[in-house]
Structures are given as C-alpha cells and as structure tokens.
Amino acid sequence: MVTTVETGYKMTAEELLRLPDDGWRYELVKGELLKMVPAGPRHGKITMRLGVLLDQHARQHGLGTVYAAETGFRLQRDPDTVRAPDVAFVRQERIPPEGEPEGYWELSPDLAVEVVSPTDSAAHIQAKVQEYLEAGTRLVWVVYPRTQTVVVYRPSGEALVLGEEDMLTGEDVLPGFACRVGDIFD
C-alpha cells in the first residue's frame, strides 16, 4: 500500500535524501512524498531471486550493475520524481568514470523491475511504468506473483504478457540473459 504524506509543499529530491530513517521506504512523485508499506515475504523472495539472476549475468559478462529497491533514481526535475524499483540495472557505459553518485542516480535505469504487492493498485503500477519509460528506461518488467506472469513494457508502447513457461529475456538491454518465468516464482 502506498499513501501520500502531506507536507504542504513540493518536496525536492535533496530533501527526500535528508529525511531521517524512520523504518519506512519513500518515493517522490512530482514533489509529493509517498510512503511505502514494507513488502511481504513472497515479494521479497521473488525480488531477491530475480535480482540474483540478473546480477550474476551482468557481472559474469561485464554488462553493468544491478541495484536493489533502496536505490533511488531521479526520473524528473522541478517538480522532482524519485523512484526506487524493486530491481534495477544500469549498463556499464552509463556509469560515470568517477563512479556512482552519493545521492540518487540522475538517470533512469536501463531496466526497471516492479514486483506487484497485493496492496498495489493497477493505476499505481501503470503510473510507475509510464514514468520509467518517459524518463528513458529501455525495458520495464512488472512481475505479478498472484498469476505468476510478467508483463514486459518497451518504449514503443508494446506490452507483452509472459506466462510460467515463457522465457524472460534481457533483449538488447541485458544481452544473453534468459530465464523461464516460472523459475522466479519457485
């Protein structure tokens, strides 16, 4: 479940970064602070399983870096939008020579993965997908544990629904990556 926190003003990414750690996860959407309810064990297991598979492949082939849900990406400025996908991937050539930033990434991930929780609304998920794609994310995977499906979104507007026996691939974003959709749910 996601709730809007009334701040009375449009918050910036810098202010979000300075919030005290109160045990909650927050995102910022067009300056509005959103409070995220902690995920359940199934969500966490699926996110971890997919993150490990992606990380192993990316590291083995020197493709880039995989990030966990605590990693913020500033997708828009003035008003600021900072999203933290459940799993994200940034290609090696997009990581600056000086390394990763201290704060939020000032770019969109090449791949954003959202694992749908029972309390997530369809509108909330679709808004996230649209924000990622508009910011330049090349591939978005929305994972539905309840139906054991993955919807793959591309900037062209195409959405492809994959079932348990279908292969989930990294396409040209993570070349060579492939796993059976059902394997992320076992």
N, C-alpha and C positions, 0 to 999 in steps of 0.2 A: 504494500500500500504506500502511496505517495501522497503527502499532504503539503500544501503551501504554507510556509511560515510567514506571517505578516510582519514585515519590517518597517512598513510605512514609506519606503523609498526603494529605488532601483539599486540593488547591491552590485558591486563590481567583483571581478574575479580575484582581485587583490584582497578585498575584504573577506571573501569566502575562504581564501587561503589562510587568513589570520584568525578564523573562528576557533575558539577553544575546543579541544577534543572532549565532547560530551557523550561519546559512545555511539552517536548516530552518524549515518552517512548522508551527505548533502550533495545536491547538484544545483546549478543555477541556470534558469531558463529565462532569457530576455530580462535579466535583472531580478527575477523572482526566485527566492530561496525555496527549494523543495527538500523536504525531509523524507528519507527513505527508511522504510521498516526493514530490519535485518532479515535476510533470506533464511529459508528453512534448510534442513539437511539435504534434501534431494536436489534443490537448486545448487547448493554448494558443491555437492558431489559431481553433478553434471558439468558445472563451470570448471572445476578443477580438472576433471578428466579431459575436457576439450582443450583447456589451457596447456596441459602437459603434452598432449599430442601435437599441438601447434608449436610449442616451444622446442620440443625435441627435433621436429622437422626444420624449423627455422635455424636453430643452432647448428645442426648437422650440415646444412647447406649454406650457411653464412648469409641468410636472406634478410635478417633484421632481428628485431626484438619483440617479444610477446610480453604484454603487461596485464596485471590483474586489475580487479574492479576498483581499487583505491586510486587508480591513475586518472587524473583529470586532463581533459582536452578542451581547450578554449575553441569553440566552434564559431563563435560570433563575438563581435565587439560592439559596445555602445548601442543598446544595452548588451551586456555580456551573457553568453551562454557557455557553461562549463558542464560537460557530460563525462561520466565515468562508465564506459561499457563494462560488462562483466568480464570480457576478454577483449584485448585489442592487440593489433600488430602494426608496427611501423617498419617499413622497408629500410634496409641498411643505408642506402644512398640518401635517405631523407634525414638521417640522424647527423646533426652538425659535427664537424671535426672536433669542436670543443666539448662535445658530449651532450648528455641530456640536461634539460633545464632544471633549476632548483624548484621552480613552481610548477605551473601547468604547462603542458605542451601547447605551443602556439600554432598548432596544426591539427588537422583531423587525422585519425588513424587510417591506414590503408584498408584494414579490416576491422570492423566493429561487430562484436557478438553480444547479443542480449538473450539471456535465458529468462523466459517468462515465468513469473511467480503467480500463484493462484489469485493474488490480490491485484495484479496488474490489469488495467483496462486496455481494451483494444485501441482506444483513442490515444492513450499514453504511449503505447508501443509504436503506433504509427507515427506519432509526433517525433519520437526519437529517431526512427528510421529516416524520416524526411530531413531532420536536422543534420544527421550524419551525411546523407547524400548531397544535400545542398552545400555542405562545408567542404566537399571533395573526397569523402570516403568512397573507395572504389568497390567495396563489397561489404554488405551487411548480412549477417546471419541472425535470424530470430529463431530461437530454439523453444519448442513447445513440449515440455515434459509430459503433459497430460495425454497428448495424442501421439507422442514420440515422432514428431515431424520437425523439419527445419525448413523455414522459408528463406530463400536466398534472394536478396534485392541487389539490383545493379543500378548505376546512374541512369541508364536508358529508361528506367521505369519498369523494367521487366521484373516480375516476381515469380520464382519457381518453387513449388512445394515438393519437398523430398520426403519420402517415407522410409521406414526402417531398413528396407533392402537396397535403397538407393545409395549412391556414392556421393559424399560431400567432398568437393574438391576446392583447392585454393585458386584455381584458374590461373590467370596471369599475375595475380597478387601474391600468391604463395605457390610458385610453380612446383609441381611434383607432389604437393600434399593431397592425400586422399584417405578417407576413412568411410566405412559403412555407417550410415546414420544410426542404426541400431546399436552400434558399439559405444556410442556416447551415453546411452541410457542403461546399459547392462550393469 
